[in-house]
Amino acid sequence: MKFTAQQIAGILDGDIEGNPDIEVYKLSKIDEGSEGSITFLANPKYNAYLYSTKASIAIVNKEFKPDAKVSTTLIKVDDAYLAFSKILEYYNLVKLNKFGIEEPSFISKTATYGEGVYLGAFSYLGEKVKLGRNVKIFPNSYIGDNVVIGDNTVVFAGVKIYSETVIGSDCVINSGVIIGADGFGFALSDNGEYKKIPQIGNVIIEDFVDIGAATTIDRATMGSTIIKSGVKLDNHIQIAHNVEIGKNTVIASQTGIAGSTKIGENCMIGGQVGIVGHITIGNNVKIQAQSGIGRNVKDNETLQGSPAIALSDYNKSYVHFKNLPKIVKDINDLDKKIHGDS
């Protein structure tokens, strides 16, 4: 799909310097621009690329004044970075704006869906599934019995959503995600064998949640595993049974959260963090990458290390840790001076 500079300026409430009828159909970085692409300039250190870029349109800040002739058409806006972000969002909406039901796919007779739905080929809708308006289910996805998905949610290819899961509106679930698989529950029997404990709960995901590729969220043993509104999860995260994650918390890749742990609102958790089960983490907590959390955490704490300690204490300790060989040598030398070589 092509857009003219005039159309884009209308979307961004910008001013045009150049050809208002020039068309673009793709996006590019300013140093990789080509004919038919649109780019942006927000950081002054990239100014030089504006004079050599082959992009057809560049979005710039209104106060920008070129030092030489510019061949590309300029669209001047209040904030070039935010404006280009808006273009990216608009581009994504157009790209994902699919409708209809592709064949082959399976839809149970008791499943229902709202207007504007898209169901990709080789997808499966189980008994009593309810899809809201404008839900997009991409190919090879499995939606189990009694699943509810709210308006405008996008489920990318190859996602598996087990029975009884409830997903809110305006969510994004990326490829390879598995929601509602059995929690890791086993009991050791008298004969030394592990007996599986039935997992009869579900998963509840509220509105505006983003879930990265290949992340897994287990169903509760009883009750619900709950991901609250605005949570953002990176790729390859494991969330165990009965975990609760508070509003607007963000978690980076390869983090693992054990069962029944409760995480508060507005937390920031780095990559490869390990969190034990049955603890509570407060609101506004920051956990640095590769930390191990084995205790309750109060509101507003910032932690690092394994086991994790306060970040300021960790940084002080790390200075000494790097100097341990010298410290040991100094202690040994001091011991020799006091006691001799005996």
MOUR-V362572 format. One record per backbone hydrogen bond with DSSP energy under -0.5 kcal/mol. CO is the residue of the C=O (numbers start at 0). NH is the residue of the N-H. E is the energy in kcal/mol with one decimal. If there is no record, write none. Layout:
# MOUR-V362572
co: [CO | CO]
nh: [NH | NH]
e: [E | E]
This chain:
# MOUR-V362572
co: [2 | 3 | 4 | 5 | 6 | 7 | 8 | 8 | 14 | 16 | 17 | 18 | 19 | 21 | 23 | 25 | 28 | 29 | 32 | 33 | 33 | 35 | 35 | 36 | 36 | 37 | 38 | 40 | 41 | 42 | 43 | 45 | 45 | 46 | 46 | 47 | 48 | 48 | 55 | 56 | 57 | 57 | 58 | 59 | 60 | 72 | 73 | 73 | 74 | 75 | 76 | 78 | 79 | 80 | 81 | 82 | 83 | 84 | 85 | 86 | 87 | 88 | 89 | 90 | 91 | 93 | 95 | 99 | 99 | 103 | 105 | 107 | 111 | 113 | 114 | 116 | 117 | 118 | 119 | 120 | 122 | 123 | 123 | 124 | 125 | 126 | 128 | 129 | 130 | 131 | 131 | 132 | 134 | 134 | 135 | 135 | 136 | 138 | 140 | 140 | 141 | 141 | 142 | 143 | 144 | 146 | 147 | 148 | 149 | 150 | 152 | 153 | 153 | 154 | 155 | 156 | 158 | 158 | 159 | 159 | 160 | 161 | 164 | 165 | 166 | 167 | 168 | 170 | 171 | 171 | 172 | 173 | 174 | 176 | 177 | 178 | 180 | 182 | 183 | 184 | 186 | 186 | 188 | 192 | 192 | 194 | 195 | 197 | 201 | 201 | 202 | 203 | 204 | 205 | 206 | 208 | 209 | 210 | 211 | 212 | 214 | 215 | 216 | 216 | 219 | 220 | 222 | 223 | 224 | 225 | 225 | 226 | 227 | 228 | 230 | 231 | 232 | 233 | 234 | 235 | 236 | 236 | 237 | 237 | 238 | 239 | 240 | 242 | 243 | 244 | 245 | 246 | 248 | 249 | 250 | 251 | 252 | 254 | 255 | 255 | 256 | 257 | 258 | 260 | 261 | 262 | 263 | 263 | 264 | 266 | 267 | 268 | 269 | 270 | 272 | 273 | 274 | 278 | 279 | 280 | 281 | 281 | 282 | 284 | 285 | 286 | 287 | 290 | 290 | 291 | 291 | 291 | 292 | 296 | 297 | 300 | 301 | 302 | 303 | 304 | 306 | 308 | 309 | 310 | 311 | 312 | 313 | 314 | 315 | 316 | 317 | 318 | 320 | 322 | 323 | 324 | 325 | 326 | 327 | 328 | 329 | 330 | 331 | 332 | 333 | 334 | 335 | 338]
nh: [23 | 7 | 8 | 9 | 10 | 11 | 12 | 13 | 75 | 73 | 19 | 21 | 5 | 4 | 2 | 37 | 31 | 32 | 53 | 36 | 55 | 24 | 25 | 55 | 56 | 27 | 58 | 60 | 43 | 45 | 46 | 48 | 49 | 49 | 50 | 50 | 51 | 52 | 72 | 38 | 59 | 74 | 40 | 76 | 63 | 57 | 16 | 75 | 59 | 14 | 61 | 82 | 83 | 84 | 85 | 86 | 87 | 88 | 89 | 90 | 91 | 92 | 93 | 94 | 95 | 96 | 97 | 101 | 118 | 121 | 124 | 110 | 130 | 116 | 133 | 99 | 136 | 101 | 122 | 139 | 105 | 125 | 142 | 107 | 128 | 145 | 111 | 148 | 113 | 113 | 134 | 151 | 117 | 136 | 137 | 154 | 119 | 157 | 123 | 142 | 143 | 160 | 125 | 146 | 163 | 129 | 166 | 131 | 152 | 169 | 135 | 155 | 172 | 137 | 158 | 175 | 141 | 160 | 161 | 178 | 143 | 164 | 147 | 204 | 149 | 149 | 207 | 153 | 173 | 210 | 155 | 176 | 213 | 159 | 216 | 161 | 218 | 184 | 185 | 196 | 188 | 194 | 191 | 188 | 194 | 186 | 197 | 199 | 219 | 224 | 165 | 226 | 167 | 208 | 229 | 171 | 232 | 173 | 214 | 235 | 177 | 238 | 179 | 180 | 200 | 199 | 201 | 225 | 203 | 227 | 244 | 205 | 230 | 247 | 209 | 250 | 211 | 211 | 253 | 253 | 215 | 238 | 239 | 256 | 217 | 242 | 259 | 225 | 262 | 227 | 248 | 265 | 231 | 268 | 233 | 254 | 271 | 237 | 257 | 274 | 239 | 260 | 277 | 243 | 280 | 245 | 245 | 266 | 283 | 249 | 286 | 251 | 272 | 289 | 255 | 292 | 257 | 261 | 296 | 263 | 263 | 284 | 299 | 267 | 302 | 269 | 290 | 273 | 292 | 293 | 306 | 307 | 275 | 281 | 300 | 285 | 310 | 287 | 308 | 291 | 305 | 303 | 313 | 314 | 315 | 316 | 317 | 318 | 319 | 320 | 321 | 322 | 323 | 326 | 327 | 328 | 329 | 330 | 331 | 332 | 333 | 334 | 335 | 336 | 337 | 338 | 339 | 341]
e: [-2.5 | -2.3 | -2.8 | -1.7 | -1.8 | -2.1 | -1.1 | -2.2 | -3.4 | -2.9 | -0.7 | -1.1 | -2.2 | -1.6 | -2.5 | -1.9 | -1.4 | -0.7 | -0.7 | -1.9 | -0.7 | -3.0 | -1.3 | -1.4 | -1.6 | -2.0 | -2.2 | -0.6 | -0.6 | -2.3 | -2.0 | -1.3 | -0.6 | -1.6 | -0.5 | -1.0 | -0.9 | -2.2 | -2.2 | -2.3 | -0.5 | -2.3 | -2.8 | -2.5 | -1.7 | -2.7 | -2.8 | -0.5 | -2.2 | -2.3 | -2.1 | -2.4 | -2.4 | -2.0 | -2.0 | -1.9 | -2.6 | -2.3 | -2.4 | -3.0 | -2.4 | -2.1 | -2.2 | -2.6 | -2.2 | -1.1 | -2.6 | -0.5 | -2.4 | -5.1 | -2.4 | -1.3 | -2.4 | -0.9 | -2.6 | -2.1 | -3.2 | -2.9 | -1.0 | -1.8 | -2.9 | -0.5 | -2.5 | -1.9 | -1.3 | -3.2 | -2.9 | -2.8 | -1.0 | -1.0 | -0.9 | -3.0 | -2.5 | -0.5 | -0.6 | -3.5 | -3.4 | -1.6 | -2.2 | -0.5 | -0.6 | -3.1 | -2.5 | -1.3 | -2.2 | -2.5 | -3.2 | -2.1 | -1.2 | -2.7 | -2.2 | -0.6 | -2.7 | -3.2 | -1.1 | -0.7 | -2.6 | -0.5 | -0.6 | -2.6 | -3.2 | -1.2 | -2.1 | -3.2 | -1.6 | -0.9 | -2.4 | -2.5 | -0.6 | -2.8 | -2.9 | -1.5 | -1.4 | -2.4 | -2.5 | -3.1 | -3.0 | -1.8 | -0.5 | -2.4 | -0.6 | -3.6 | -1.8 | -3.4 | -0.5 | -2.9 | -0.6 | -0.7 | -1.2 | -2.3 | -2.5 | -2.8 | -1.9 | -0.5 | -2.1 | -2.2 | -3.0 | -2.5 | -1.4 | -2.1 | -2.0 | -2.6 | -3.4 | -0.6 | -2.3 | -2.4 | -1.7 | -0.5 | -3.1 | -0.6 | -2.3 | -2.9 | -1.5 | -1.8 | -1.9 | -2.3 | -1.4 | -0.6 | -1.1 | -0.9 | -2.7 | -0.5 | -0.5 | -2.6 | -2.7 | -1.3 | -2.1 | -2.2 | -3.2 | -2.4 | -1.3 | -2.8 | -2.1 | -2.5 | -2.1 | -0.9 | -2.1 | -2.3 | -0.5 | -2.4 | -2.1 | -1.1 | -1.8 | -2.0 | -3.3 | -1.7 | -0.7 | -0.5 | -3.1 | -2.5 | -2.7 | -2.6 | -0.8 | -2.5 | -2.4 | -3.2 | -2.5 | -2.4 | -2.5 | -1.3 | -0.9 | -0.6 | -2.7 | -2.6 | -2.6 | -2.6 | -1.1 | -2.4 | -0.5 | -0.6 | -0.5 | -2.9 | -2.5 | -2.0 | -1.4 | -2.5 | -2.7 | -2.8 | -2.6 | -2.3 | -0.5 | -2.5 | -2.6 | -2.6 | -1.9 | -2.6 | -2.6 | -1.4 | -1.3 | -2.6 | -2.3 | -1.0 | -1.4 | -2.6 | -3.0 | -2.1 | -2.8 | -2.3 | -2.6 | -2.8 | -2.4 | -2.5 | -2.1 | -1.9 | -1.9 | -2.9 | -2.3 | -0.6]
